[in-house]
Amino acid sequence: MPRKKTQSDELVLQQALDLMYEQGPEALTFAALSKRCGLSGATLVQRFGNKAVLKQKSLLVAWDRLAGDTARLAGSVPKTPEGAVQLLVGLTGQYGNIDSYAEGLLILREDLRDPALRARGAAWRDQLCAALDACFAQSGVPAGVGLLAATHWQGALLWWGFDPKQSVEHYVEQSLRDFVAFTLDTEVGPLRETVER
């Protein structure tokens, strides 16, 4: 009869993910994870095989969580351009401060190196863009604006990272409001006023 697991794979993978976010992807070793979760290195190897599999499974947990957060937020915001802003600002909260954003970029590097993780990222992009398109559907803008909004959001995060003087949520929200103002050709946001002078 097999022994009962003292910690589920999901809990162990979450601890592996926490370790990567706190200390970088290279810090994830069976020894470091063993110390963190209390399971022996041999048990971890038996469960996950090797470090590459452990890292991939941990990052897939992160993608699943992000997809769940996206679905939850998309279901709670109005299907309007304002809802698109709310959705993206809601997803921005995961980035926290500049240090956690920078660590997240190291994690993203790992996603980009692995074909399965790249595919998972592409699936999330499609999910997010569909949710954003639904928010703009009644606004008279061409289909596909969801991808433009998501691209603008990611760019705003990057530009904030170079000069993080305000909270990431505030910076991203203002940038997205300017994007919506330009997209819908409305008179909203200080950037539009600056450009028109």
C-alpha positions in Angstrom: 0.0 0.0 0.0 1.5 3.4 -1.0 2.3 5.8 1.8 0.0 8.8 2.2 1.6 12.1 1.0 2.2 14.5 3.9 2.1 17.4 1.4 0.2 17.5 -1.8 2.1 18.1 -5.1 0.3 21.4 -5.4 1.5 22.6 -2.1 5.1 21.6 -2.9 4.9 23.3 -6.3 3.6 26.5 -4.7 6.6 26.5 -2.3 8.9 25.9 -5.3 7.3 28.9 -7.0 7.7 31.0 -3.9 11.3 30.1 -3.8 11.8 31.1 -7.4 10.1 34.5 -6.9 12.0 35.2 -3.7 15.5 34.2 -4.8 15.4 33.8 -8.6 14.8 30.7 -10.8 18.4 29.4 -10.2 17.7 29.1 -6.5 15.2 26.3 -7.1 17.1 23.1 -6.3 15.9 19.9 -4.7 18.0 20.7 -1.6 16.6 24.2 -1.3 13.0 23.0 -1.7 13.6 20.2 0.7 14.7 22.7 3.3 11.7 24.8 2.7 9.0 22.2 2.6 10.4 19.6 4.9 10.3 16.7 2.5 13.5 14.8 1.7 15.4 15.5 -1.5 14.8 11.8 -2.5 11.1 12.2 -2.0 11.1 15.3 -4.2 13.1 13.5 -6.9 10.7 10.6 -6.8 7.8 12.9 -7.3 9.2 15.3 -9.9 12.1 13.5 -11.6 14.5 16.3 -12.2 14.9 20.1 -11.8 13.5 20.9 -15.2 10.3 19.1 -14.6 10.0 20.6 -11.1 10.4 24.1 -12.5 8.0 23.5 -15.4 5.3 22.1 -13.2 5.7 25.0 -10.7 5.4 27.5 -13.5 2.3 25.8 -14.9 0.7 26.2 -11.5 1.4 29.9 -11.8 -0.1 30.0 -15.3 -3.2 28.2 -14.0 -3.6 30.6 -11.2 -3.2 33.6 -13.5 -5.8 32.1 -15.9 -8.2 31.6 -12.9 -7.7 35.2 -11.7 -8.3 36.5 -15.3 -11.5 34.5 -15.6 -12.7 35.7 -12.2 -11.9 39.4 -12.9 -13.3 39.2 -16.4 -16.6 37.9 -15.0 -16.8 40.6 -12.4 -16.2 43.8 -14.6 -18.7 45.5 -16.8 -18.5 44.7 -20.5 -17.3 48.3 -21.3 -14.0 50.0 -21.9 -14.0 51.0 -18.2 -14.3 47.2 -17.5 -11.3 46.6 -19.6 -9.3 49.1 -17.5 -10.6 47.5 -14.3 -9.6 44.0 -15.5 -6.0 45.0 -16.4 -5.5 47.1 -13.3 -6.8 44.1 -11.3 -4.3 41.9 -12.9 -1.5 44.5 -12.2 -1.8 43.9 -8.5 0.3 40.7 -8.8 3.4 42.7 -9.7 3.7 44.6 -6.3 6.8 46.6 -6.1 9.8 47.1 -8.4 11.8 44.2 -6.8 9.0 41.7 -7.3 8.4 42.9 -10.8 12.1 42.5 -11.6 12.0 39.0 -10.2 8.9 38.3 -12.2 10.9 39.1 -15.4 13.4 36.4 -14.4 10.6 34.0 -14.1 9.2 35.1 -17.5 12.6 34.2 -19.0 12.1 30.7 -17.9 8.6 30.6 -19.5 10.1 31.8 -22.8 12.7 29.1 -22.8 10.3 26.2 -22.5 7.9 25.4 -25.4 5.2 24.0 -23.1 5.3 27.2 -21.0 5.3 29.4 -24.1 2.2 27.6 -25.3 0.6 28.2 -21.9 1.4 31.9 -22.1 -0.1 32.1 -25.6 -3.3 30.4 -24.4 -3.5 33.0 -21.6 -2.9 35.8 -24.1 -5.9 34.5 -26.1 -8.0 34.3 -23.0 -7.2 37.8 -21.9 -7.6 39.3 -25.3 -11.0 37.7 -25.7 -12.1 39.1 -22.4 -10.8 42.6 -23.4 -12.5 42.3 -26.8 -15.8 41.6 -25.0 -15.3 44.8 -23.0 -14.9 46.9 -26.2 -17.5 45.1 -28.3 -20.2 47.7 -28.0 -17.8 50.7 -28.5 -17.6 50.7 -32.2 -13.9 49.9 -32.4 -12.6 47.2 -34.7 -12.3 43.6 -33.4 -8.8 42.9 -32.1 -8.5 45.9 -29.8 -8.1 43.5 -26.9 -4.6 42.5 -28.1 -3.7 46.2 -28.5 -5.0 46.9 -24.9 -3.0 43.9 -23.5 0.1 45.0 -25.4 -0.3 48.6 -24.1 -0.7 47.2 -20.6 2.5 45.2 -20.8 4.4 48.2 -22.2 3.1 50.4 -19.4 4.3 47.9 -16.8 7.8 48.0 -18.4 8.0 51.7 -18.6 6.8 52.0 -14.9 9.7 49.6 -14.1 12.3 52.1 -15.3 10.8 54.9 -13.1 8.7 53.4 -10.3 7.9 56.7 -8.5 4.3 55.8 -8.0 2.4 52.6 -7.4 2.3 50.3 -10.4 -1.5 50.2 -10.2 -1.8 54.0 -10.4 0.7 54.3 -13.2 -1.0 51.5 -15.2 -4.5 52.8 -14.6 -3.6 56.3 -15.9 -1.8 54.8 -18.9 -4.8 52.6 -19.8 -7.2 55.4 -19.4 -5.1 57.4 -21.9 -5.1 54.4 -24.2 -8.9 54.1 -24.0 -9.3 57.9 -24.6 -7.2 57.7 -27.8 -8.9 54.5 -28.9 -12.4 55.9 -28.5 -11.4 59.4 -29.4 -12.7 60.9 -26.2 -11.5 63.8 -24.1 -10.2 61.9 -21.1 -6.8 61.8 -19.4 -4.0 64.3 -19.0 -1.9 62.7 -21.8 -4.4 63.7 -24.4 -4.5 67.3 -23.2 -0.7 67.4 -23.3 -0.5 66.0 -26.8 -3.1 68.5 -28.1 -1.3 71.6 -26.9 
